[in-house]
């Protein structure tokens, strides 16, 4: 029977840890996804305004095919420095890429990352020459565990999802054959995660066991919507102020090219959960990690197709859970407060 893992989290994939750190005054944060052992990785970038670090090296034809961590950060361009802190923390533990054995040469941790824009969320951004992101990266790394928090935490702390407070969400699934798939998302989208004139999430068809409140379109007398009705999206998107960042992980053994295909397919999870998505002013990015402890089912092309479809479903659920569990912050009202629906644990 196919079902979520015990935590309904990306950390249900064996060997995956998540750490988050937030700065309450700045209203921002950093999330780090760490494979216990270096993992095959890939990325797919669809947004028109992305901000990324070391994503070129994830191409299947480059030298390095495994990574030490993935960093998601608030702070726009300033947030790219969060990966510097994670690199330093990994190197201090002797972790990273080692082209040749020499104790006098430090390792080179491979830490791709991506950022979202939360600079206009009323937090104190007067940091002068000392933005907090390197420190937050180290703090998030040191906080890594098998528990991935939901809502106002990490890179989702200061996020806004359409007209709602955004946040960090996660979800998982375990196949009948025992392969685990998990997704983590930090939702800061221009588009709305909720249907027009309704309290149902766009992702409602993929919900499992009421994990994001159980609202259905017909609860409020669904009457359809016009093609140009995006519902509660952001009213005035400015350049680079919107992004949904995601990491998908699996214990299925994938090549770099196969991981890339899963990342491409997983992007459909964003399209199922947010409308509109991948706009010129979004920076949407999906990373994929393969820890490689389970064989992909044969025939391989079919096994990969099933894995990609499950990755997309998990990502839809993670997005909705991030918004559902977010709390109001400043002018950004939470889904629970705007919809009148009480959050469950």
N, C-alpha and C positions, 0 to 999 in steps of 0.2 A: 504494500500500500504506500502510495506517495504522500508525503506529509512534511510539514516544517520540522526542522531539527528542534532539540529540546529548548534552546534559547530563542528560536525564531530570529536568528542573527547571523551575520556573516561569520561570526566566530564558531558557528556550528561546523564550518569547514575545518577539519583537523589541521592544526599548525598555523592558524591565523589569529592574530591578536589585534586589538584596537585600543588606541589611547587617544584621549581628548583633553584639551586644555582650553579654558575660556578666560577672557579678561572682561569683567563686569563693567568697569568704567569705560573702556573703549568700545564695548559691545561687539566683540569679535572673538575669534577662536581658531584653533587648529585641530585637525583630526589626522592621526597617523594609522595606517594599516600596515602591519608588520608580519611577514611570514617568518616563522621560527627558523626555517632554513630558506636560503635564497630560492626564489620562485620564478618560473617562466612568466613573462609579462607581455602585454600588448596594450594599445590604446586606440580609441577612435574619437576624433574631434569633429563635432557637427555644428557647434554654435558659431555665429558670425563674428563674435568678439572674444575669442579665448585668450587666457593667460596661462602659459604652461612652462614647465622646466623639464629638460632632458627627455622629451617625448620622441625626438628624432631617433635616439638610440634604441627605441623599442621596435623599429622596423625589422622585419624578419631577416634582412640581408646585412645587418650590422654585427659588429664584433661581440657585443655583450647581449646575451639573451635572457639573463636572470637579474632580478632586482632584490634589494635589501629592504625596501619600504616604499610606500606610496604616501604622499603628503597632500592633503586637501586643506586649504586655508582661506580664511577671510582676508580682507585687507587690500584687495586688488593687487597692483604691482608690488606693494610693500610686503604682501603676504608670501611672495616667492622666497623671501629670506627664511621662512619657516623650515624649508628643506636644509638650509645651512646648519641649523641647530640639530636636525636629525642626523645629518652626515657626521657632525662632530661627535654626537652621542654614540653612533654606531662604530666609528673609528676608535673611540676610547675603549670599546669592547673588543677591538681587533677584528671587526666584521667589515666585509666589503670585497670588492673585486681585487684579486692579486695576480697580476700578469706573470710574475715570477717570484719564487721564494727568496726573500731577503729581509731579515728582521730589521734592517736599518731603513727600509722603505715602508711607509704607512700604507695600509689598504685604501682603496678608493670605493667607498660605499656608493652604490647606484640607487639614487632616490629621485625618481620622477615625481612631479607634483603639478597641481593646478590650483588656480585661485578663483574666488568669486568676489563680487563687488558689494561691500557693506559699509562703504565710507560715508554714506549719507543717511545713516540710521540713528542719528542724534547722540551717538557715543562721543567720548572725548578723544579726538584725533590729534590733539596738539602735542605730538610726541617729539617734535624737533628732530634731532639727529639720532634718536634712539627709538625707532618703531619696535613694538613688543614681539614681533613674530619669531625671531630667532629663539628668544626665551620660551615662547609658547610652544615652538617645535620641540625643544628639549623637554619641557614639562609634559607634553603629550606623549613623547617617547617613553619617559619614565613612568607614565601612568598606564602603559599598555597592559591589557589583561584580556580575559575571555568574556568580559562584560562590555557591551557596546551600548552606551546610554542613548536615550531618545529625546527629541525635542530641542530645547535651547541648550545646546552643548557643542563644543568643538567648532568646526567650520560652520555649523548651522546656528551658532548662538545668535548672531546678529542678522540672520537671513530673513528675507521676506518672499513669500510665494504668492504671486499675484497680489490680491488685496488682503491676503492673510499673513500672519506671522509664519515664516518658514522655519525649518529645523532639520535635525539629523534623524534619519530613519534607517531601519535595517530589517531584513527578512531573509528566510532561508527555505530550502526544500531539500528533501532526501528522496532519491528515486528508489524504486522497488529493487534495483540492483545495488543499492548502497552508495551511489555517488552523491556527494553533497554539493549544493550550489547555494551561495549566499550573495547578497547585495547590500551595500551601504550607500546612502545618498545624502547629500547636503543640498537642500532645496532652496534656491534663491531665484526662482523663475519669474520672467515677465508674465507668462501665461498662467492661467488659473488651474489649480488642481481639483476644483469643484465645478460641477455642471451648472449652466445658467439657470437661474430661478429655482435652485434646488439646494439641498444640503448633501447630496450624494457626491462622493469622489468619482472622478473619471475612472479611477482604477477599480471601481466596485465589482466588476465581474471577476476579478482575480483575488478578491478578499477571501481569506481562510479563517473560519472560526471567529468572526467579528473583530479581527485584529486592528481595524481602524474604525470601529463604531457601528458597523452594520447598516449604515444608511443606504436606502435604495431609491432610485428615481421616482418610483410610484408612491413613496411615502408621502410626498407633498402634492400628489396629483399631477404627475408628469404630463406636460402638454407639448413637448418638443421645443425646438429653438431654431432661430434663423441661422443660416450659414455664416453670417457675419457677427453673430452674437457669441463673443468669447467668454461671457460670464464675468466673474470677478477677477479679471486680469488687472495688472497695474495700469493706471490711467495714462501715465505719461512716462514711458520708458526712455531714459537717457542712455547714451552710448556706454556700453560696458557695465551697466548697473544690474545686470541680470545673468544668472548662471546656475545650472544644476550640475553638480559634480558627483560622480559615482565610482565605486569600485565593486567589481564582481569577482568573486573567488570560487574556485572549485578544486576538489581533490582529484579530478580526472586528469590524466597525463596528456598534455597538449603540446604540440610543437608551437613555436612562435607564430607561424602562419595560422594555425588553428585557433590560437588564442585571439588573434586579430579578428577572425571570422566571428567568434563569440562576442567580441566587443561590438562589432557592427550590428549583430542581431540584437544584442542587449539594448542598443539605442532605441529599438522599437518600444521598450518598456517606458521610456520617457514620453514617446508619442502617445501611448495609451493612458498616461497618467496626468499629462499637462497639455493644455490647449490655449494658444499655439505654442510650438516648441521649435528650437533650432532657428530662432529669428536672427536678424542681423545684429541685434543688441543682446543676444544670449551668448554665453561662452561654454556651452555644454560639452562635457568630456566624460567618457567612460573608460576606465582602466580595467584590465582583466589580469588576475593572478591564477596560475595553475601550480599547485603544490605537488601534483604528479604521483600521488600514492595509490591511485586506482586506475585500472586500465579502462579506456574508453570502449564502450560496447561496439560490437561489429554488426553489420558492416560499418566501417568507420565514418563514412559520410553521413549515414543515418544517425549514428550516435552523436556526431557533432551537431547535426540539425536539432536533435532533441535537447541537447545541452544548451544551445543558443536560445531556443524557445523558452526553456525554463529560466534562463538568465534574464530574459526580457520580463517574464512574469514576476520574478523576484524583485526586479528593479521597480516595476510599477507599484508593488506592494510596499517596498521600502520608502518610496516617495510619499505615498499616502500616509504611512505611519509617521514619517517625519513631521508632516504638517499637522496631523491629528494630535500628536503628543506635544506640540509646541505650546508655549505659554505666551500670553500677551506681553509686549515689551514696548514701552513708549507708545507711539502712534500706531504700531503694528498690532492689530487685534488678532488673537488666536482663533482658530477654527471653532473651538469649544465655546468661546465667548460670542462669536458672531452667529453661530448656528443654534445656540441654546442647547446643544447636546453635551451631556456630561461625559468627560473622558473616563475610559476604563483603564485598568492597570495594564 
